[in-house]
């Protein structure tokens, strides 16, 4: 019997807390420093509760990365929905969502996404996600100008997450985004 009859189970809340805790732990100590006990403690749950949601540490890490992709995917879809011009729409949304991810409230997840550079399973998730999205827009997938715009946005993302000096020049961000978006004009 439950020791605290007033406590209700909230699996969705616990799952969100665990995924957020993974991100916080990875940012604090690197991916190698993420431990099951550290994540459980940060999320305020038992190790057993963590394993109820995620059978292994790797499953937990991959779920956190998949959540990171989901955040980006939602932003991307919102940008696509606001764009009335079909030609280049996906790439404009990709650029816009990438720049949005550098905002302070989004940056924690964006920083965690850097782990795709060192964790093969995450890199695979990223490549699969991008390939699936680009498969929906073959004209953009094969257009070198639009690919250059996406690569430029990726370069911005990488620089913003790894170079403290770049983060101190936010006034350049809008101009840079406009320049990159210029590549998407027909």
N, C-alpha and C positions, 0 to 999 in steps of 0.2 A: 504494500500500500504506500502511496505517496506520503512522505513525511510532512509536507506542507500542502494541505488540501486547497489552499487559496492560489497556489502557483499553477498556472496553466501552461501547457506545452505550446510553444510557438516555434515550430520547426523553421519556418521561413525567416523569422527574426534571428534565430540562432545561426542559420546558414549565412545570412548577410554579415553577422558579427564575426563569424569565423573567416570569411573571405576578406573582410576588411582587416582583420588581425593579421592575416598572412601578408597583406600588402605592407602594413605597418612594421611587421617583423623583418620583412625583406629590406625595407628602406633603412631600418635601424642597423641591421647586421649583415646585409647581403643575403643572397638566396641560400648559401650554404649555412647561414646562421639561423634559418627558419627551422624551429623544432616544433614537434607536436605539443610538447608541454608549454612552450612559450606562446604558441598560438592559442591554446586552450585557456591559459592564464589571462592573456590579453583580452580574449573574448568573454571571459568570465564564465566559462563552462568547464566541465570535467573532461578529462582525456577520453572517457567512455562516450560522452556526448559528441565529442569531435569524431570519434571513430564510428558513431552511429550515422553520421552524415557523410563521412569520407573514409573508406576502408584503409587507405594508406596515405602516407605523407605525400607521395607523388600525385595521388588522385586529388588531394587537397590543393597542391600547388597548381596542377593543371586546371582545376575548377576556378581558382583565383585568376589565372591567365584568361580562361574562357570568359569570365565575368568582365575582365578588362576589355576584351574584344567586343563583348555585348554593349558596354558603355559606348565605345567608339561607333559601333554599328547603329545604335539608336541615334546618336548625334548625326551620323551620316544620313540616315533615313529622313531625319527632320530637315536637314539641309536640302536634300533632294526634293522633298515635298514643297519647299518654298521656292523652288527654281522652275520658272515657266519655260525656259529654253531647253529643248531636249539635247541638242548637240553639245557635248562636253559636260552635261549635267552631273554625272557621277564624279568626274574629276574635280569639278568646282566644289562639290560637296566634300570630297576627300580632302582637298586643300583647306577648306573652311573648317571642317571638323578637326583637322590636325592642328590648326592654329588655335581653335577653341580649347583643345586639350591642354594647352599651355597656360590657361587661366589658373589662378591660384586654387580654386575649388576642384579643379580637374587634375591638377598636376601630380597628385600622389599616384593615381592610377596610371598616368602617362609614364611616370618614373618607373613604376613596376613593370610596365611593358618593355622597358629596356632589357629585361631578363631574356627576352627572345633572342638577343644577340649572343647569349652564352648557354642557354638551355635548349638542346636540340628538340625536345618535345614541344616547347613553346614556339620555336621557330617553325616547326611543322604545323602547329595550329595556325600561326600567322599566315604562312604560305597557302594553306588550304582555304582559310577564310578569304584571302585576297583573290585567289584563283576563282573561287565560287562567285564572288561579287563581280569580278571582271568578266566571267563567263556570261553574265546577264547583259553586259554591254560590250559585245565583241568589237564594235567600231571604235570604242575608246581603248580597249585593250591593245589594239594593233596600231593605234595612232602614235607615232613617235613624239609629236608635240605634246600630247596629253600625258604620255608616259614621262616625259621630261618634267612636266608640271608636278606629277605625283612624286617623282624622285626629288624634286626641289623641296616639296613639302616635307618629305622624309628627312632630308638634310637639315631643314629648319628644326624639326622635332628633335633630331639627334643633337644638334648644336645647343638648343635651349636646355636640354636635359643634362648635358655634360660640360657646358662652358658657363661658369658663373658670370663672366663678363657679358655674354650675350643676353643673359637675363636682366642685366642692368640697363639695357637699351630698349625699353618697350616702345618708345616713340617710333622706332624703325619697323616695328612689327606690322603695322597697317600698310606702310609703303611696300614692304617686302611681300606681304600677302597680295596686294594689288598687282605687283609685278608678276608674281607666279600665276595669279588668275588670268593675267593678260595672255598667257600661253594657251589658255582654254578657249579664247575667242576664235570663232570660225573664220 
